């Protein structure tokens, strides 16, 4: 058996691997959604004079 020379040959070779020999990868969980934020008086006072 020779090495595949094209992408199509590589795909064909990989497709012929029996399913029980292929690695099963678990999908990583998605990161949690970012929390909403608000600007309070403390935050606003830090930038009040920067105009």
Sine and cosine of phi, psi and omega as CSV:
sin_phi,cos_phi,sin_psi,cos_psi,sin_omega,cos_omega
0.00,0.00,0.71,-0.70,-0.02,-1.00
-0.98,-0.20,0.27,-0.96,0.05,-1.00
-0.94,0.33,0.58,-0.81,0.06,-1.00
-0.91,0.42,0.64,-0.77,-0.02,-1.00
-0.98,-0.21,-0.28,0.96,0.01,-1.00
-0.77,-0.64,0.25,-0.97,0.04,-1.00
-0.90,0.44,-0.61,0.79,0.02,-1.00
-0.88,0.47,-0.66,0.75,0.04,-1.00
-0.90,0.43,-0.64,0.77,0.02,-1.00
-0.90,0.44,-0.70,0.72,0.02,-1.00
-0.89,0.46,-0.69,0.72,0.04,-1.00
-0.87,0.49,-0.67,0.74,0.02,-1.00
-0.89,0.46,-0.69,0.73,-0.02,-1.00
-0.93,0.36,-0.56,0.83,-0.01,-1.00
-0.92,0.38,-0.40,0.91,-0.02,-1.00
-1.00,0.09,-0.06,1.00,0.04,-1.00
-0.96,0.28,0.80,-0.60,0.01,-1.00
-0.85,0.52,0.59,-0.80,-0.06,-1.00
-0.86,0.51,-0.56,0.83,-0.03,-1.00
-0.95,0.30,-0.19,0.98,0.05,-1.00
-0.99,-0.13,-0.21,0.98,0.00,-1.00
-0.98,0.21,0.57,-0.82,0.03,-1.00
-0.94,0.33,0.63,-0.78,0.08,-1.00
-0.98,-0.22,0.86,-0.51,0.00,-1.00
-0.97,-0.26,0.73,-0.68,0.09,-1.00
-0.99,0.11,0.65,-0.76,0.01,-1.00
-0.97,0.22,0.74,-0.67,0.01,-1.00
-0.93,0.37,0.62,-0.79,0.02,-1.00
-0.92,0.39,0.51,-0.86,0.03,-1.00
-0.94,0.34,0.54,-0.84,0.05,-1.00
-0.92,0.39,0.42,-0.91,0.02,-1.00
-0.90,0.43,0.48,-0.88,0.03,-1.00
-0.91,0.41,0.59,-0.81,0.01,-1.00
-0.90,0.44,0.58,-0.82,0.02,-1.00
-0.96,0.27,0.55,-0.84,0.07,-1.00
-0.93,0.36,0.52,-0.85,0.01,-1.00
-0.78,-0.63,0.40,-0.92,0.04,-1.00
-0.72,-0.69,0.36,-0.93,0.04,-1.00
-0.99,-0.16,0.89,-0.46,0.03,-1.00
-0.99,-0.12,-0.02,-1.00,-0.05,-1.00
-0.89,0.46,-0.57,0.82,0.01,-1.00
-0.89,0.45,-0.72,0.70,0.02,-1.00
-0.90,0.43,-0.70,0.72,-0.04,-1.00
-0.90,0.44,-0.61,0.79,-0.02,-1.00
-0.93,0.38,-0.42,0.91,0.01,-1.00
-0.93,0.35,-0.44,0.90,-0.05,-1.00
-0.89,-0.46,0.13,0.99,-0.11,-0.99
-0.86,0.51,-0.65,0.76,-0.07,-1.00
-1.00,-0.08,0.20,0.98,-0.09,-1.00
-1.00,0.01,0.07,1.00,-0.03,-1.00
-0.88,0.48,0.00,0.00,0.00,0.00
